[in-house]
Every structure is written in structure tokens, then in C-alpha cells.
Amino acid sequence: MVTGHTKLLGIIGNPVEHSLSPAMQNAALREMGLDFIYLPFPVASEGIEAALSGFAAIGVVGFNVTIPHKQAVIPYLTQQTEVAEGVGAVNTVLYRDGGWWGTNTDVAGFIAPLQEIPHWGDRTAVILGYGGAARAVVAGLTQLGCGTIHVVGRDKQKLTHFAESWQGSSLGVQITPHLWDSLPELLPQTHLLVNTTPVGMGVEGDRSPLSPTDVAQLPDGSIIYDLIYTPRPTKLLQLAQERGLRTIDGTEMLVQQGAAALRFWTEPFTSKPVPVNIMRDTLLSHLS
């Protein structure tokens, strides 16, 4: 039951109505026995400053940030973690010491299903896309110690800007940018392919960023990781499964980044562990 003592968490974005985070986070909060509630807040780009002022005034503990605000929110923060500064994007914010502190849990969410895999220093990764999600992927692969990271895109100017934005990064990122027509040369040497583009999402569920011919060029034993979590599986992952390749979809990243965010917010209030299994089951139930 919501009372005058209930603490507020939430998510800002535009749009935000589709977000599955409220269901996932509220299930975890109930399991932890915490008097919190997590709400979706639709916030337009021009309303970020006003939203944060309002949140501070009513005592919001923290919030997630989704498209298109992960970079736009940064000027309104008083502090960022090293990983957030390195990525250049924030997806989790906490009110602390009179100001808003930002971090990026997408990185932890992305690498969670990959940490069991050894010898990243000998592996080559190919990332499709150069948006905010790709930034978290690059940072995560750098943390894993991935030996070679290629980023592939269709717009030369945006691709060049993406590559140059990592110069001088505290994360020590090293990537090689390529236009899309370089894929035939890259695919045969790829150990991990990550799709960060929206191709194949939702109403585009019958599309794939790679053709069957492209997928056929991937080596046996390679891993295909699609950050999209609906539909399940995406067309790209269907093609990879038909090849007998290992596939990972975006559900685990969504669960793990959400769990990391919940730890960030609730650590001052409880020592109880975040119930990751409850979050995963709730998410999968809603997706099904």
C-alpha cells in the first residue's frame, strides 16, 4: 500500500509508456519488503530541468533515464561515476548530498552474460550501430579486455564522430570504425557480433540487420548478441540459431542493468540482495 512514507523511484523518457522497468522493479521492491514505488514519468526534452527540480522538491530517491535523455540529462547532474563519464551517457540517477549523481548500469547489464567466457584478449567483436547503446557495449567490451573492437555504421560522418568521441577516454577505449560495406571482410573473423541498431524491433520484427548470406560467413562458435528484447527471438537471432550459433537477446541486459540500478538506489536503506530471479521472471512473464 502506498502511504505518505512511501519512497519514490521512477524512469524518465519520451516515450516511456512502453517501459517494462516499472513491472520489473516493483516486483523486486515487493520481494525486498521495501516501502518504495517505481513509476514511469514521460518527460519531454525541454522539460528535463523542470522535472529534476520537481523530483528534488518531492523527495524522489532516484530514477532511470531512457531514450532520448541519456546524454541530455548530464548537464543537470552534480556528479558522475567514472564509467558514466567514460561512456558519455547516464541511465541511472540518485539524489545525494543535495544534488543528482549519475551512473551507467547499461555497461554492467551488457557484460553480465559474457563474463563466464574466457580469453577476451584473443577475441574480436563487431558492433552494429553507433548510438547510445553502442557506447555502453564499447565500454563493456573494454572492461572485459576484448582484444579487437570494430564498429560498423552507414553514415560516415556519424561513424567518425563516434570514433573520435572516445579519444582521451578514461576507459582506454580503442575501436576501429568501418562503413557497412566492410562487413564481408569483418564477419569471417568475428567472435562476438552485437546488434545495437533498432532493425528487427517491434513492428520491424521480420527484418534483420544481417542477411542469411551474412550470417553464413560467421565462424562456428561465434556469439550473436541482439540488444533487442521484443520480439523474442529477433529475425537476426533466428538466423543465428539456424546456423547453430550461440545467441543472447536483450532481456538479460535489461534485467541486469535494472538490478544494478536498484542496488545503487537502495544500498543506503537495506543490506538485502536484489532478487534478480524475480526481476527476470517478471520481465519474461510480461514479454510472453
Steps between C-alpha positions, in 0.01 A plus 500: 500500500626845409516736800653833590817309592536328161822598323495578128708358217426520130607527140502803268485483123295601199314280436506294818159331500643183346765452770504166682721637777208593734368143506848354547614747766177498701507119516854517639410770752208292628725196537753711694226629731584865430244780518589635154310543177645533148306712250533598132534877440458622140736798469555702183850617412425858596362385837804321646616786723149561634448128561819468704413809705157352568647162591735664751214699650282193563783275617542256212783262596616427145397419148598328179555687175401361161484627142553782412637647825810291585736775389269799535465444877875534565516883529255484793709259708740600777709184473557202271671167556812424297314252281228756420761761410683248284187390316365853470149386590302458823214259559474502881482803732499528883423805716791536740651782706267759351560411136448238230768232453508306175636162399462255212380149584452403133868402494460253789178374345662437163803308626312287758431205261851523353712488814513120507678498161881486529783647292338825388844633415509256207153584371363736235168680542293672233239754611219602264398861565644807670227633730475515878465123539816449294688724744409271789602197294841650414562584867393151608724325250787720612438393861507136388835564331376418150799492266344663192184711471351602164201736472295494180256764375347650187559874558867589461473830686319350800736203503804726502351711779432184704858381462651841579282540810699224674834672457644578843235291676591392853386150404790452256266410214645400164263439211521485121207655305375349173228580251236231446654374174800375704287230666596219257864544605422519873246220546733201441727617786220588745475324838221726632253700292280752683198668342430839659282626212116499518475281188282203592321668793123496549313555175826437312516150644530342155822692424862427588810721478681198352383288208513118504809529279665729757421263787644210300838679501525499879738240645370195686498577870437871462246677722218721372371752756194705402414776749138489382272302735175506305420298297669197649690379312573773249546411135877539543504251787277260306754499217785447748317214673444330165878513457545341843665812645465613860250785537427755773209745490441827683294360786801412715659840443173667602475288815861543606514877439178531699642295786814714507287816508290364789816428700621855431177649639425270793847442644453778761172342614557123513762227483256258336619365163312603188280205386627468144298183436176677593586784261580256220183293552285814507654633181465171315140467618413841356682429174315173455 
